[in-house]
Amino acid sequence: MQASFAPKERSGGVVGWFVTNIGRILISVFVPFVTFLVLWRGFIFLRDSQAPQLVIVVVAIIWGVGGVALLYLASNWVIEQLPQAWTRRLQPFVFVGPAIAILFWYLAIPTIRTLLLSFQDETSTTFTGIENYVFALTDRVMLEAFRNNLLWMIVGTFFCVSLGLLIAVLADRSRFETIYKAIIFMPMAISFVGAGVIWKFIYTYKGEGTGIAEIGLLNAIVLALGGKSQPWLLIPPWNNLFLIVIMIWLQTGYAMVIISSAIKGIQSELLEAARVDGANEIRIFFSIIIPSIKGTLITVTTTILIFSLKLFDIVRVMTGGNNGTNVIANEFYLQRFTYGHTGRASAIAIILLIAVIPIMVYNLRQFRERKAF
């Protein structure tokens, strides 16, 4: 009796396990489906609703924060319904998965579409080969944009990192360190468009013989010193340098904060030992501080380099790219939204992406060497 009963028990156990896990899988599919449906309906409401603005804002906050939390909770619950071995394998992807999906949807797919469009004409209907790339690499305006971006990369990055390093070292020795750093970092809270508007007032030029008083701060200072007011943004190539000053004003605070945190990580015993051995502050700076924060300096430098390559807002607000101040991103904007040439704009975007990739690869290699990830 026992021999004939045992197979039935095992068979019933397998069937029961199968039925139970099929039920879990069905529930696991149902839960994220309902969650996605709720999120989608919330999006439709925000897009099409004629409700008062306050109601839409409240719903957006609740739906945005609560919806993301619900999606993670539901997805985590789904994974926990699976056998433990599969739970351990899949649970990390509950949190990584949405980020990968967002990168794929909003970065990978648009990049592929842009690449395809770059080989077509302005209406994206006729294949033109590399004609758009020939334009982007030989046109006089594009060559001017490349030159200006190179100027932004060299001058802007050098002064941002140098001033950030200098302020970080000097402020670290002051009892008013917090106040100084807060003042230097404050421009980071201003948008690039806002910064452009502020500095446009500083550089304002009314012109001689117009009978209108100069209201630009810089020209007011020049006049107070007995000089003549100047059209600062109309004189190439100096107008590019005046625009780069805005980038330095904005990004120095970022460089200062990152570098300052790295300097504070240097062991105080090491600095004291160098002073005991007779090293002066300049020797300590170049022989101990700089080598110790080399990785941070590289990271800050490459980050600002990437920013200067894709810079757009400041030039667009201040000059619109006129008078020899055009940059790559602004020319992309003009080709797409002013001239309506999708193919050329796409080719410029791909060239800009290719220019950024080596810097990103170098940055990732530095992270790997320092075991940052």
VOPAGU-2260 file (C-alpha; in pm, 1 decimal, decimal comma):
REM VOPAGU-2260
SITE   aa  ch    i         X         Y         Z
SITE  MET   A    0       0,0       0,0       0,0
SITE  GLN   A    1     278,9     237,7      87,1
SITE  ALA   A    2     460,4     164,5    -237,9
SITE  SER   A    3     153,0     241,2    -447,6
SITE  PHE   A    4      64,9     549,7    -242,2
SITE  ALA   A    5     404,1     724,9    -257,2
SITE  PRO   A    6     400,1     805,2    -629,6
SITE  LYS   A    7      54,2     959,5    -594,8
SITE  GLU   A    8     179,5    1182,3    -314,1
SITE  ARG   A    9     476,3    1293,8    -517,2
SITE  SER   A   10     257,7    1344,3    -821,7
SITE  GLY   A   11       7,1    1545,2    -620,3
SITE  GLY   A   12     291,3    1753,5    -475,7
SITE  VAL   A   13     424,6    1838,6    -821,1
SITE  VAL   A   14      77,7    1929,3    -946,8
SITE  GLY   A   15      12,2    2138,9    -637,3
SITE  TRP   A   16     344,6    2319,6    -675,5
SITE  PHE   A   17     270,6    2380,6   -1043,7
SITE  VAL   A   18     -79,0    2513,7    -977,9
SITE  THR   A   19      44,2    2733,5    -692,9
SITE  ASN   A   20     325,4    2885,2    -895,1
SITE  ILE   A   21     106,4    2935,9   -1203,6
SITE  GLY   A   22    -131,0    3126,1    -976,8
SITE  ARG   A   23     157,7    3335,5    -845,2
SITE  ILE   A   24     276,8    3410,7   -1196,2
SITE  LEU   A   25     -71,1    3514,0   -1308,4
SITE  ILE   A   26    -109,8    3738,6   -1004,0
SITE  SER   A   27     240,8    3873,4   -1061,7
SITE  VAL   A   28     147,8    3970,3   -1416,9
SITE  PHE   A   29    -185,1    4117,4   -1307,0
SITE  VAL   A   30     -40,0    4343,8   -1036,0
SITE  PRO   A   31     213,4    4534,6   -1251,3
SITE  PHE   A   32     -46,0    4556,0   -1530,3
SITE  VAL   A   33    -292,3    4726,7   -1296,8
SITE  THR   A   34     -11,7    4949,0   -1163,2
SITE  PHE   A   35      87,6    5052,7   -1515,1
SITE  LEU   A   36    -277,7    5115,6   -1603,2
SITE  VAL   A   37    -316,3    5346,7   -1301,6
SITE  LEU   A   38      -1,0    5537,5   -1396,8
SITE  TRP   A   39    -114,6    5567,7   -1757,4
SITE  ARG   A   40    -458,2    5698,4   -1660,8
SITE  GLY   A   41    -291,5    5955,6   -1438,7
SITE  PHE   A   42     -80,0    6069,5   -1732,0
SITE  ILE   A   43    -388,2    6098,9   -1955,0
SITE  PHE   A   44    -562,8    6305,7   -1688,8
SITE  LEU   A   45    -268,1    6544,4   -1657,4
SITE  ARG   A   46    -240,2    6578,1   -2034,5
SITE  ASP   A   47    -606,5    6633,0   -2121,8
SITE  SER   A   48    -771,9    6759,9   -1804,8
SITE  GLN   A   49    -937,2    7101,1   -1794,7
SITE  ALA   A   50    -934,6    7099,9   -1413,9
SITE  PRO   A   51    -802,2    7401,7   -1218,8
SITE  GLN   A   52    -425,0    7440,8   -1222,7
SITE  LEU   A   53    -397,8    7375,6    -848,8
SITE  VAL   A   54    -579,0    7041,6    -884,0
SITE  ILE   A   55    -349,0    6937,4   -1168,2
SITE  VAL   A   56     -40,4    7029,5    -962,9
SITE  VAL   A   57    -162,7    6827,5    -661,3
SITE  VAL   A   58    -248,4    6527,5    -879,7
SITE  ALA   A   59      90,8    6551,5   -1053,4
SITE  ILE   A   60     275,4    6544,0    -720,2
SITE  ILE   A   61      67,5    6257,1    -579,0
SITE  TRP   A   62      73,7    6064,4    -904,4
SITE  GLY   A   63     443,6    6126,9    -966,1
SITE  VAL   A   64     576,1    6035,3    -621,2
SITE  GLY   A   65     307,0    5785,5    -524,7
SITE  GLY   A   66     299,0    5628,5    -868,8
SITE  VAL   A   67     671,4    5560,7    -875,8
SITE  ALA   A   68     655,9    5419,6    -521,4
SITE  LEU   A   69     359,6    5199,5    -620,0
SITE  LEU   A   70     544,1    5075,6    -927,9
SITE  TYR   A   71     849,2    4973,5    -722,1
SITE  LEU   A   72     639,0    4811,8    -447,0
SITE  ALA   A   73     432,1    4618,1    -699,5
SITE  SER   A   74     739,5    4506,0    -894,5
SITE  ASN   A   75     916,3    4399,8    -575,1
SITE  TRP   A   76     607,6    4205,7    -467,4
SITE  VAL   A   77     602,5    4033,9    -806,3
SITE  ILE   A   78     959,5    3912,0    -766,4
SITE  GLU   A   79     898,7    3791,0    -411,4
SITE  GLN   A   80     622,9    3558,1    -535,3
SITE  LEU   A   81     876,0    3357,8    -734,3
SITE  PRO   A   82    1093,1    3078,9    -588,3
SITE  GLN   A   83    1375,1    3207,9    -366,2
SITE  ALA   A   84    1646,3    3127,1    -618,8
SITE  TRP   A   85    1475,2    3340,7    -883,6
SITE  THR   A   86    1396,7    3611,9    -628,8
SITE  ARG   A   87    1766,3    3647,8    -546,6
SITE  ARG   A   88    1853,6    3665,7    -915,3
SITE  LEU   A   89    1586,0    3910,9   -1024,5
SITE  GLN   A   90    1529,9    4138,7    -725,1
SITE  PRO   A   91    1826,6    4372,6    -797,0
SITE  PHE   A   92    1680,3    4438,4   -1141,6
SITE  VAL   A   93    1359,9    4570,0    -986,9
SITE  PHE   A   94    1551,1    4886,1    -903,1
SITE  VAL   A   95    1798,3    4886,8   -1193,6
SITE  GLY   A   96    1542,6    4785,7   -1455,1
SITE  PRO   A   97    1340,2    5110,9   -1471,3
SITE  ALA   A   98    1658,8    5315,8   -1505,7
SITE  ILE   A   99    1779,4    5091,3   -1789,8
SITE  ALA   A  100    1438,2    5112,2   -1957,2
SITE  ILE   A  101    1436,4    5492,6   -1932,4
SITE  LEU   A  102    1790,2    5514,2   -2074,4
SITE  PHE   A  103    1696,5    5282,6   -2358,9
SITE  TRP   A  104    1374,8    5467,4   -2442,8
SITE  TYR   A  105    1497,6    5823,5   -2402,6
SITE  LEU   A  106    1864,8    5785,1   -2504,0
SITE  ALA   A  107    1936,0    5475,6   -2712,8
SITE  ILE   A  108    1629,0    5485,5   -2939,2
SITE  PRO   A  109    1648,7    5864,8   -3006,6
SITE  THR   A  110    2020,3    5828,0   -3085,0
SITE  ILE   A  111    1949,3    5556,0   -3340,2
SITE  ARG   A  112    1667,0    5762,1   -3494,4
SITE  THR   A  113    1890,0    6069,5   -3510,4
SITE  LEU   A  114    2162,7    5866,6   -3681,4
SITE  LEU   A  115    1916,0    5747,1   -3945,5
SITE  LEU   A  116    1781,0    6100,3   -3998,2
SITE  SER   A  117    2134,6    6234,4   -4045,9
SITE  PHE   A  118    2157,9    6045,5   -4376,1
SITE  GLN   A  119    1837,9    6199,7   -4513,1
SITE  ASP   A  120    1734,8    6536,4   -4655,7
SITE  GLU   A  121    1556,4    6821,2   -4476,2
SITE  THR   A  122    1216,3    6649,3   -4506,9
SITE  SER   A  123    1349,6    6307,2   -4396,1
SITE  THR   A  124    1217,5    6145,4   -4713,6
SITE  THR   A  125    1523,8    6110,6   -4938,6
SITE  PHE   A  126    1852,2    5933,7   -4863,0
SITE  THR   A  127    2146,1    6172,9   -4917,6
SITE  GLY   A  128    2439,9    5968,4   -4791,4
SITE  ILE   A  129    2709,5    6165,8   -4609,4
SITE  GLU   A  130    2609,3    6498,9   -4761,1
SITE  ASN   A  131    2492,7    6636,9   -4425,2
SITE  TYR   A  132    2821,2    6535,7   -4260,3
SITE  VAL   A  133    3019,4    6703,3   -4538,1
SITE  PHE   A  134    2823,0    7021,0   -4469,6
SITE  ALA   A  135    2877,4    6994,3   -4094,1
SITE  LEU   A  136    3253,7    6952,7   -4135,1
SITE  THR   A  137    3319,3    7205,7   -4412,3
SITE  ASP   A  138    3064,6    7487,6   -4380,7
SITE  ARG   A  139    3215,9    7820,6   -4273,1
SITE  VAL   A  140    2959,4    7874,4   -3996,7
SITE  MET   A  141    3015,7    7522,7   -3861,0
SITE  LEU   A  142    3392,8    7568,0   -3861,6
SITE  GLU   A  143    3341,1    7889,1   -3666,6
SITE  ALA   A  144    3123,3    7697,7   -3417,4
SITE  PHE   A  145    3392,9    7429,7   -3377,0
SITE  ARG   A  146    3654,0    7698,6   -3314,2
SITE  ASN   A  147    3438,3    7869,2   -3054,2
SITE  ASN   A  148    3360,6    7544,0   -2874,7
SITE  LEU   A  149    3732,6    7469,6   -2861,8
SITE  LEU   A  150    3785,1    7812,0   -2706,1
SITE  TRP   A  151    3514,6    7741,3   -2447,1
SITE  MET   A  152    3671,7    7403,9   -2368,4
SITE  ILE   A  153    4024,3    7536,6   -2319,1
SITE  VAL   A  154    3971,8    7876,3   -2157,8
SITE  GLY   A  155    3648,7    7804,4   -1972,3
SITE  THR   A  156    3756,4    7469,8   -1829,0
SITE  PHE   A  157    4101,3    7596,4   -1729,6
SITE  PHE   A  158    3968,8    7891,9   -1531,9
SITE  CYS   A  159    3677,8    7699,6   -1377,5
SITE  VAL   A  160    3903,0    7426,3   -1241,5
SITE  SER   A  161    4191,4    7659,7   -1149,6
SITE  LEU   A  162    3973,3    7909,0    -962,5
SITE  GLY   A  163    3777,2    7627,1    -799,9
SITE  LEU   A  164    4101,2    7469,3    -676,1
SITE  LEU   A  165    4244,4    7802,3    -558,7
SITE  ILE   A  166    3928,1    7902,0    -369,7
SITE  ALA   A  167    3895,6    7555,3    -215,2
SITE  VAL   A  168    4251,5    7570,0     -78,9
SITE  LEU   A  169    4229,9    7928,8      47,0
SITE  ALA   A  170    3879,7    7903,6     192,4
SITE  ASP   A  171    3980,0    7590,7     380,6
SITE  ARG   A  172    4220,4    7804,6     584,8
SITE  SER   A  173    3965,4    8072,4     676,6
SITE  ARG   A  174    3726,3    8076,6     968,5
SITE  PHE   A  175    3464,1    8221,0     730,6
SITE  GLU   A  176    3494,1    7919,9     501,3
SITE  THR   A  177    3120,2    7846,7     496,1
SITE  ILE   A  178    3026,2    8203,9     403,8
SITE  TYR   A  179    3286,4    8230,0     126,7
SITE  LYS   A  180    3188,5    7897,3     -24,7
SITE  ALA   A  181    2817,2    7977,8      -6,9
SITE  ILE   A  182    2874,4    8303,1    -197,7
SITE  ILE   A  183    3089,0    8134,2    -464,3
SITE  PHE   A  184    2846,4    7844,2    -502,1
SITE  MET   A  185    2534,5    8063,3    -515,5
SITE  PRO   A  186    2539,1    8114,1    -897,8
SITE  MET   A  187    2488,6    7738,0    -936,3
SITE  ALA   A  188    2132,7    7791,9    -811,1
SITE  ILE   A  189    2060,2    8018,2   -1109,6
SITE  SER   A  190    1951,0    7868,0   -1439,8
SITE  PHE   A  191    2170,7    7925,7   -1743,0
SITE  VAL   A  192    1898,4    8133,2   -1904,5
SITE  GLY   A  193    1867,1    8342,9   -1587,3
SITE  ALA   A  194    2243,4    8390,4   -1576,8
SITE  GLY   A  195    2237,9    8500,3   -1940,7
SITE  VAL   A  196    1972,6    8762,3   -1866,7
SITE  ILE   A  197    2169,9    8892,0   -1565,5
SITE  TRP   A  198    2493,2    8925,6   -1761,2
SITE  LYS   A  199    2317,7    9076,7   -2059,7
SITE  PHE   A  200    2231,5    9370,7   -1834,4
SITE  ILE   A  201    2593,7    9387,4   -1722,8
SITE  TYR   A  202    2719,0    9401,8   -2083,9
SITE  THR   A  203    2439,8    9631,2   -2212,4
SITE  TYR   A  204    2555,7    9896,6   -2459,6
SITE  LYS   A  205    2326,6   10181,3   -2568,9
SITE  GLY   A  206    2570,1   10339,9   -2810,6
SITE  GLU   A  207    2729,3   10681,8   -2836,9
SITE  GLY   A  208    2526,5   10966,1   -2980,7
SITE  THR   A  209    2192,6   10803,4   -2900,9
SITE  GLY   A  210    2122,6   11033,2   -2608,0
SITE  ILE   A  211    2035,6   10729,2   -2395,1
SITE  ALA   A  212    2224,8   10682,2   -2070,3
SITE  GLU   A  213    2428,4   10365,6   -2035,1
SITE  ILE   A  214    2264,9   10120,1   -1796,6
SITE  GLY   A  215    2511,3    9832,6   -1831,1
SITE  LEU   A  216    2715,5    9782,4   -1515,2
SITE  LEU   A  217    3043,5    9726,2   -1699,8
SITE  ASN   A  218    3002,5   10034,4   -1918,0
SITE  ALA   A  219    2898,7   10238,7   -1615,2
SITE  ILE   A  220    3226,5   10143,2   -1445,8
SITE  VAL   A  221    3425,3   10227,0   -1761,4
SITE  LEU   A  222    3257,4   10567,7   -1788,8
SITE  ALA   A  223    3317,1   10637,1   -1418,1
SITE  LEU   A  224    3688,5   10571,0   -1478,3
SITE  GLY   A  225    3695,9   10817,7   -1767,1
SITE  GLY   A  226    3682,7   10567,7   -2050,8
SITE  LYS   A  227    3436,7   10510,0   -2334,2
SITE  SER   A  228    3150,9   10263,7   -2328,0
SITE  GLN   A  229    3202,7    9960,1   -2551,0
SITE  PRO   A  230    2972,4    9713,8   -2733,7
SITE  TRP   A  231    3123,3    9418,3   -2547,3
SITE  LEU   A  232    2916,7    9151,8   -2726,5
SITE  LEU   A  233    2970,1    9288,4   -3075,9
SITE  ILE   A  234    3350,5    9269,3   -3097,5
SITE  PRO   A  235    3482,5    8927,6   -3209,6
SITE  PRO   A  236    3670,7    8734,7   -3085,4
SITE  TRP   A  237    3663,2    8916,8   -2750,8
SITE  ASN   A  238    3287,0    8872,8   -2721,6
SITE  ASN   A  239    3345,7    8497,0   -2688,3
SITE  LEU   A  240    3570,9    8560,5   -2390,4
SITE  PHE   A  241    3304,4    8780,0   -2229,3
SITE  LEU   A  242    3055,7    8495,4   -2271,2
SITE  ILE   A  243    3301,9    8245,7   -2125,7
SITE  VAL   A  244    3319,0    8464,3   -1812,7
SITE  ILE   A  245    2955,5    8369,0   -1749,6
SITE  MET   A  246    3040,4    7998,4   -1761,9
SITE  ILE   A  247    3329,1    8055,5   -1521,1
SITE  TRP   A  248    3094,5    8244,2   -1286,7
SITE  LEU   A  249    2848,8    7954,2   -1294,2
SITE  GLN   A  250    3080,0    7652,8   -1281,1
SITE  THR   A  251    3355,4    7765,6   -1044,1
SITE  GLY   A  252    3129,7    7697,5    -746,0
SITE  TYR   A  253    3073,2    7340,8    -863,9
SITE  ALA   A  254    3445,4    7278,9    -907,1
SITE  MET   A  255    3518,9    7438,4    -569,4
SITE  VAL   A  256    3273,9    7218,3    -376,1
SITE  ILE   A  257    3392,5    6889,9    -531,0
SITE  ILE   A  258    3762,2    6974,7    -496,1
SITE  SER   A  259    3715,8    7103,6    -141,3
SITE  SER   A  260    3560,9    6774,8     -31,5
SITE  ALA   A  261    3858,0    6588,0    -181,0
SITE  ILE   A  262    4107,0    6815,0      -2,6
SITE  LYS   A  263    3934,4    6753,6     329,0
SITE  GLY   A  264    3983,7    6381,6     270,3
SITE  ILE   A  265    4363,3    6416,6     277,8
SITE  GLN   A  266    4506,0    6287,3     605,0
SITE  SER   A  267    4607,9    6575,0     830,4
SITE  GLU   A  268    4899,5    6366,5     961,5
SITE  LEU   A  269    5048,0    6361,3     612,5
SITE  LEU   A  270    5036,3    6740,5     586,0
SITE  GLU   A  271    5179,0    6787,3     934,3
SITE  ALA   A  272    5463,3    6545,3     859,7
SITE  ALA   A  273    5552,3    6745,8     547,7
SITE  ARG   A  274    5557,2    7070,4     748,1
SITE  VAL   A  275    5778,2    6910,1    1014,6
SITE  ASP   A  276    6018,9    6802,2     740,0
SITE  GLY   A  277    6049,0    7167,3     635,5
SITE  ALA   A  278    5823,8    7174,4     329,0
SITE  ASN   A  279    5663,6    7512,8     265,2
SITE  GLU   A  280    5298,9    7554,2     164,2
SITE  ILE   A  281    5374,7    7576,3    -207,6
SITE  ARG   A  282    5573,4    7251,6    -195,1
SITE  ILE   A  283    5293,1    7085,2       2,2
SITE  PHE   A  284    5038,8    7206,4    -252,4
SITE  PHE   A  285    5220,1    7065,9    -556,2
SITE  SER   A  286    5374,2    6755,3    -398,1
SITE  ILE   A  287    5096,2    6634,5    -169,4
SITE  ILE   A  288    4760,8    6804,9    -230,8
SITE  ILE   A  289    4760,8    6789,9    -612,3
SITE  PRO   A  290    4869,7    6419,9    -636,2
SITE  SER   A  291    4620,2    6325,3    -363,9
SITE  ILE   A  292    4322,6    6479,6    -544,0
SITE  LYS   A  293    4433,0    6396,5    -897,8
SITE  GLY   A  294    4132,0    6172,2    -957,0
SITE  THR   A  295    3889,5    6440,4    -842,5
SITE  LEU   A  296    4057,5    6702,0   -1061,3
SITE  ILE   A  297    4023,0    6473,1   -1363,8
SITE  THR   A  298    3655,8    6411,5   -1288,8
SITE  VAL   A  299    3577,5    6781,3   -1247,0
SITE  THR   A  300    3774,7    6872,6   -1557,7
SITE  THR   A  301    3605,7    6615,0   -1781,3
SITE  THR   A  302    3262,6    6710,1   -1647,8
SITE  ILE   A  303    3315,7    7076,8   -1731,4
SITE  LEU   A  304    3464,9    6981,4   -2069,4
SITE  ILE   A  305    3145,9    6795,3   -2157,1
SITE  PHE   A  306    2939,9    7091,1   -2039,7
SITE  SER   A  307    3139,0    7332,1   -2256,2
SITE  LEU   A  308    3099,7    7105,1   -2560,0
SITE  LYS   A  309    2720,6    7101,6   -2542,4
SITE  LEU   A  310    2681,9    7458,7   -2420,8
SITE  PHE   A  311    2374,4    7631,0   -2561,7
SITE  ASP   A  312    2170,3    7845,1   -2320,3
SITE  ILE   A  313    2419,7    8125,2   -2258,6
SITE  VAL   A  314    2496,1    8184,4   -2626,5
SITE  ARG   A  315    2131,0    8160,9   -2725,6
SITE  VAL   A  316    2018,1    8417,6   -2467,7
SITE  MET   A  317    2309,6    8658,4   -2499,9
SITE  THR   A  318    2385,2    8678,6   -2873,0
SITE  GLY   A  319    2184,7    8413,2   -3056,1
SITE  GLY   A  320    2513,6    8300,2   -3210,0
SITE  ASN   A  321    2562,6    8626,4   -3399,6
SITE  ASN   A  322    2883,9    8830,1   -3432,5
SITE  GLY   A  323    3111,6    8528,3   -3436,7
SITE  THR   A  324    2980,2    8366,8   -3115,6
SITE  ASN   A  325    2806,1    8062,1   -3262,1
SITE  VAL   A  326    2860,0    7719,5   -3102,0
SITE  ILE   A  327    2774,5    7365,8   -3213,2
SITE  ALA   A  328    2456,7    7326,5   -3006,8
SITE  ASN   A  329    2321,8    7662,7   -3119,3
SITE  GLU   A  330    2383,0    7578,1   -3485,0
SITE  PHE   A  331    2195,7    7251,7   -3430,6
SITE  TYR   A  332    1904,9    7453,5   -3291,8
SITE  LEU   A  333    1910,8    7692,1   -3587,9
SITE  GLN   A  334    1925,4    7415,0   -3847,6
SITE  ARG   A  335    1635,9    7225,6   -3691,5
SITE  PHE   A  336    1398,0    7492,6   -3563,4
SITE  THR   A  337    1483,4    7799,8   -3772,7
SITE  TYR   A  338    1586,2    7656,2   -4110,7
SITE  GLY   A  339    1384,2    7333,7   -4074,8
SITE  HIS   A  340    1665,4    7109,2   -4205,0
SITE  THR   A  341    1626,3    6788,9   -4004,8
SITE  GLY   A  342    1911,2    6605,2   -4180,8
SITE  ARG   A  343    2177,0    6868,6   -4111,5
SITE  ALA   A  344    2059,5    6913,9   -3754,2
SITE  SER   A  345    2078,4    6537,9   -3695,4
SITE  ALA   A  346    2429,9    6521,1   -3842,7
SITE  ILE   A  347    2543,8    6802,6   -3612,0
SITE  ALA   A  348    2390,7    6621,3   -3313,3
SITE  ILE   A  349    2573,9    6298,8   -3401,0
SITE  ILE   A  350    2904,7    6486,1   -3440,7
SITE  LEU   A  351    2850,2    6645,2   -3099,7
SITE  LEU   A  352    2781,1    6299,6   -2951,4
SITE  ILE   A  353    3098,1    6158,5   -3108,6
SITE  ALA   A  354    3298,8    6451,6   -2968,2
SITE  VAL   A  355    3170,3    6381,6   -2617,0
SITE  ILE   A  356    3225,0    6003,4   -2622,1
SITE  PRO   A  357    3609,6    6005,3   -2582,6
SITE  ILE   A  358    3581,3    6227,8   -2275,3
SITE  MET   A  359    3316,7    5998,6   -2125,9
SITE  VAL   A  360    3525,5    5686,8   -2196,6
SITE  TYR   A  361    3830,4    5844,2   -2034,6
SITE  ASN   A  362    3621,1    5940,6   -1732,3
SITE  LEU   A  363    3485,3    5586,2   -1695,7
SITE  ARG   A  364    3836,2    5441,6   -1716,0
SITE  GLN   A  365    3947,7    5672,4   -1438,8
SITE  PHE   A  366    3652,7    5559,2   -1227,0
SITE  ARG   A  367    3744,6    5196,0   -1290,6
SITE  GLU   A  368    4106,1    5250,9   -1193,8
SITE  ARG   A  369    3996,7    5413,4    -867,2
SITE  LYS   A  370    3740,3    5132,2    -820,4
SITE  ALA   A  371    3457,6    5384,5    -804,3
SITE  PHE   A  372    3224,9    5117,7    -942,7
